[in-house]
């Protein structure tokens, strides 16, 4: 089943080609040729199942379209006949005003959300909470700001406030069902669902988290963060084989995710596939050697192989990077107790 983005591309691409063919014999305008080419590219990328390829080429297409419009309006439009000017305005300027402004606003919300989430990932929970509060003062009905605040509050141990925030985010998510011109809003809804999943997972309610990750992926199957979250939830529910499939999906869209490479290595460890587990953890370390959980996972794998001295070396590396890493402290205590025996 094609996702919303590819369906939108097929519809818009078909419209471009039909429009170009219909009006070219009347106007003989070279810009209609450009429009037809754009339509062909949209259809090709819409049919292509490789999401990574599509995600790389679409920004280039958008840039190509806007450059073409700009060149046309600056160098050709001023010398066009009046009736031709009206046609150009109706075809290009009005759609930019009607759809470009909402699109820009939506992507602004997404950009702000990602900035706040990076603070959370860096352990700056209070700073992230304050950042989202500032956004909400100006834009109280911003679903992503409420969602980001929920994650920060959950990390601060303020579970009740976190669930209040995520409820607001879910209540404020976009209700639109229009698929073609609301792709950014669909993404925002998917991100809200994904964040709700993270909040419930952090609270230990993995089944509820799983429900929200599935809702996110129903809207945006290429949302790799949701595949990672779903994998974590499944693993904690004891469904490691299913979790492995989710991590593979994540890595298809985001092959250099150090966190997912770590999680896949951890699941492979649980399944007793130690050599594969080390392989994926080492891939993660090449991406981000300063991620403590990778060193912890590698240490745990060597513990399973009864190589405790080497395991201790990796655990110490994790603690060097994060002296407050509780999980690493527990594993180190376990190794040292084994040495005493």
C-alpha positions in Angstrom: 0.0 0.0 0.0 1.5 3.3 -1.1 1.9 5.9 1.7 0.3 9.4 1.6 3.5 11.1 0.2 3.8 8.8 -2.8 0.1 9.0 -3.5 0.2 12.8 -3.4 3.2 12.7 -5.8 1.4 10.5 -8.3 -1.7 12.8 -8.3 0.3 16.1 -8.5 2.7 14.6 -11.1 -0.3 13.4 -13.3 -1.9 16.9 -13.0 1.3 18.6 -14.1 1.6 16.4 -17.2 -2.0 16.8 -18.1 -2.0 20.5 -17.6 1.2 20.9 -19.6 -0.1 18.9 -22.5 -3.5 20.6 -22.5 -2.2 24.2 -22.6 1.0 23.8 -24.6 -0.8 23.7 -28.0 -2.5 27.0 -27.0 0.4 28.9 -25.4 3.5 27.2 -26.8 5.2 28.3 -23.6 8.5 26.7 -22.7 7.6 26.7 -19.0 4.9 24.2 -19.7 7.7 21.8 -20.9 9.4 22.3 -17.6 6.1 21.6 -15.8 5.7 18.4 -17.8 9.2 17.2 -16.9 8.5 17.9 -13.2 5.3 15.8 -13.5 7.3 12.9 -14.9 9.9 13.1 -12.1 7.2 13.2 -9.5 5.5 10.1 -10.9 8.8 8.2 -11.1 9.7 9.1 -7.5 6.2 8.4 -6.3 6.3 4.9 -7.8 9.8 4.2 -6.4 9.5 2.2 -3.2 12.9 3.2 -2.0 12.0 5.9 0.6 15.6 7.0 1.1 16.0 7.8 -2.7 12.7 9.6 -2.7 13.5 11.7 0.3 16.8 12.8 -1.2 15.4 13.8 -4.6 12.2 15.5 -3.5 14.0 18.5 -2.0 15.9 18.9 -5.3 12.6 18.8 -7.2 11.1 21.5 -4.9 14.3 23.7 -5.4 14.1 23.1 -9.1 10.4 24.1 -9.3 10.9 27.3 -7.2 14.0 28.3 -9.2 12.1 27.8 -12.4 9.2 29.9 -11.2 11.6 32.7 -10.0 13.5 32.8 -13.3 10.2 32.8 -15.2 8.7 35.6 -13.1 11.8 37.8 -13.2 13.0 37.4 -16.8 9.9 36.5 -18.8 6.8 37.5 -16.8 7.3 41.3 -17.0 7.3 41.1 -20.9 4.3 38.8 -21.1 0.9 39.7 -22.5 -1.7 40.8 -19.8 -3.8 37.7 -20.3 -0.6 35.6 -19.9 0.3 37.4 -16.7 -3.1 36.5 -15.2 -2.6 32.9 -16.2 0.8 32.8 -14.5 -0.5 34.4 -11.3 -3.4 31.9 -11.1 -1.1 28.9 -11.8 1.8 29.7 -9.6 1.5 32.7 -7.3 -1.9 31.8 -5.7 -0.9 28.1 -4.9 2.3 29.4 -3.2 0.2 31.8 -1.1 -2.5 29.3 -0.3 -0.4 26.3 0.4 3.2 27.6 0.8 2.5 29.7 4.0 0.7 26.9 5.9 3.4 24.5 4.8 6.2 26.9 6.0 4.3 27.3 9.4 4.0 23.6 9.9 7.7 23.0 9.1 8.6 25.8 11.6 6.8 23.8 14.3 8.6 20.6 13.3 12.0 22.4 13.4 11.3 23.9 16.9 10.3 20.5 18.1 13.5 18.8 16.9 15.6 21.5 18.5 13.9 20.8 21.9 14.2 17.1 21.5 17.9 17.4 20.9 18.1 19.2 24.3 16.3 16.2 25.9 18.7 13.7 24.1 21.6 15.8 25.5 20.2 15.4 29.1 19.2 19.1 29.3 15.7 18.2 30.5 14.9 21.4 32.4 16.3 23.6 29.6 14.1 21.6 27.1 11.0 22.1 29.3 11.6 25.8 29.6 12.2 26.0 25.8 8.8 24.4 25.0 7.1 26.6 27.6 8.4 29.7 25.8 7.0 28.3 22.5 3.6 27.6 24.2 3.4 31.2 25.5 3.3 32.4 21.9 1.6 29.4 20.3 -0.6 27.7 23.0 -2.3 25.3 20.5 1.0 23.9 19.1 0.6 20.1 19.4 4.4 19.4 19.0 5.4 21.9 21.7 3.1 20.1 24.1 4.5 16.7 23.0 8.1 17.9 23.4 7.3 19.3 26.8 5.8 15.9 27.8 9.0 14.1 27.0 11.1 16.6 29.0 8.8 16.4 32.0 8.8 12.6 31.9 12.6 12.7 32.0 12.4 15.1 35.0 10.3 12.5 36.8 7.1 14.7 36.6 4.9 11.9 35.3 1.6 13.5 36.1 2.5 16.8 34.3 3.9 14.8 31.4 0.7 12.9 30.8 -1.3 16.2 31.0 1.0 17.6 28.3 0.7 14.6 26.1 -3.1 14.7 26.4 -3.0 18.3 25.2 -0.8 17.3 22.3 -3.2 14.5 21.3 -6.2 16.8 21.6 -4.6 19.5 19.5 -3.3 17.3 16.7 -4.6 18.2 13.3 -8.0 16.8 12.3 -7.6 17.3 8.6 -8.0 14.3 6.3 -6.8 16.0 3.1 -3.9 13.9 1.9 -2.3 15.9 -0.9 -1.6 19.4 0.5 -1.3 18.5 4.2 1.7 16.2 4.2 3.5 18.3 6.8 0.4 18.1 9.1 0.2 14.4 8.7 3.9 14.3 9.7 3.1 16.4 12.8 0.3 14.1 13.8 2.6 11.1 13.4 5.3 12.8 15.5 2.7 13.5 18.2 1.7 9.8 18.3 5.3 8.8 18.3 6.0 11.1 21.2 3.0 9.7 23.1 4.5 6.3 22.6 7.8 7.5 24.1 6.1 8.9 27.1 4.2 5.7 27.8 7.3 3.6 27.2 9.3 5.7 29.7 6.5 5.0 32.2 6.8 1.3 31.6 3.4 0.9 29.8 4.9 -0.8 26.7 1.6 -2.1 25.4 0.0 1.4 25.4 3.2 2.8 23.9 3.0 0.1 21.1 -0.5 1.3 20.2 0.7 4.9 19.7 3.8 3.8 17.7 1.5 1.9 15.4 -0.7 4.9 14.9 2.3 7.0 14.0 3.5 4.4 11.5 0.0 4.2 10.0 0.3 7.8 9.1 4.0 7.9 8.2 5.5 4.4 7.5 8.9 6.0 6.9 9.0 7.7 10.4 12.1 5.8 11.5 12.0 7.1 15.1 8.6 5.3 15.5 10.1 2.0 14.2 12.9 2.3 16.8 10.3 3.1 19.6 8.2 0.1 18.5 11.2 -2.1 18.6 12.0 -1.0 22.2 8.4 -1.6 23.3 8.3 -5.1 21.7 11.7 -6.1 23.2 10.5 -5.1 26.6 7.4 -7.2 26.0 9.6 -10.2 25.3 9.0 -10.1 21.5 12.6 -9.9 20.4 12.2 -11.4 16.9 9.5 -8.8 16.1 11.7 -6.0 17.7 14.5 -7.1 15.3 12.2 -6.5 12.3 11.4 -3.0 13.6 15.1 -2.1 14.0 15.7 -3.4 10.5 12.9 -1.1 9.2 14.5 1.8 11.1 17.9 1.2 9.6 16.4 1.0 6.1 15.4 4.6 6.4 18.2 5.7 8.7 21.2 3.4 8.4 23.5 5.6 10.5 21.3 5.7 13.6 23.8 4.8 16.5 20.9 4.3 18.9 19.1 1.8 16.6 22.4 0.0 15.8 22.8 -0.4 19.6 19.3 -1.6 20.1 19.7 -4.2 17.3 22.9 -5.4 18.9 21.1 -5.7 22.3 18.3 -7.8 20.8 20.8 -10.0 18.9 22.6 -10.5 22.3 19.3 -11.6 23.9 18.8 -14.1 21.0 22.3 -15.5 21.6 23.7 -14.2 18.3 26.8 -12.7 19.8 29.0 -12.3 16.8 26.2 -10.4 14.9 25.5 -8.3 18.0 29.2 -7.2 18.2 29.1 -6.4 14.5 26.2 -4.0 14.9 27.5 -2.4 18.1 30.8 -1.8 16.4 28.9 -0.1 13.5 27.2 2.1 16.0 30.6 3.0 17.6 31.9 4.1 14.2 28.9 6.5 13.9 29.0 7.8 17.5 31.9 6.5 19.7 30.7 8.8 22.6 27.4 7.1 23.1 27.6 5.3 26.5 24.9 2.7 25.8 27.0 1.3 22.9 29.9 0.6 25.3 27.5 -0.9 27.8 25.9 -3.2 25.3 29.4 -4.3 24.1 30.4 -5.0 27.7 27.2 -7.1 28.3 27.9 -9.1 25.1 31.4 -10.0 26.4 29.9 -10.9 29.8 27.7 -13.4 28.0 30.8 -14.8 26.3 32.4 -15.2 29.8 35.1 -12.6 28.9 34.6 -10.5 32.0 38.0 -8.7 31.9 37.3 -7.4 28.5 33.7 -6.6 29.4 34.8 -4.5 32.4 37.0 -2.5 30.0 34.0 -1.5 27.9 31.8 -0.8 31.0 34.5 1.5 32.3 34.5 3.3 29.0 30.7 3.8 29.3 31.1 5.2 32.8 34.0 7.5 31.6 31.6 9.0 29.2 28.7 9.2 31.7 29.7 8.8 35.3 26.0 8.7 36.4 25.0 5.9 34.0 23.1 3.7 36.5 22.7 0.7 34.2 26.5 0.6 33.6 27.1 0.9 37.4 24.9 -2.2 38.0 26.7 -4.3 35.4 30.1 -3.3 36.8 29.1 -4.3 40.3 27.9 -7.6 38.8 31.2 -8.2 37.1 33.2 -7.3 40.2 31.1 -9.7 42.3 31.8 -12.5 39.9 35.6 -11.8 40.2 35.3 -12.0 44.0 33.7 -15.4 43.8 
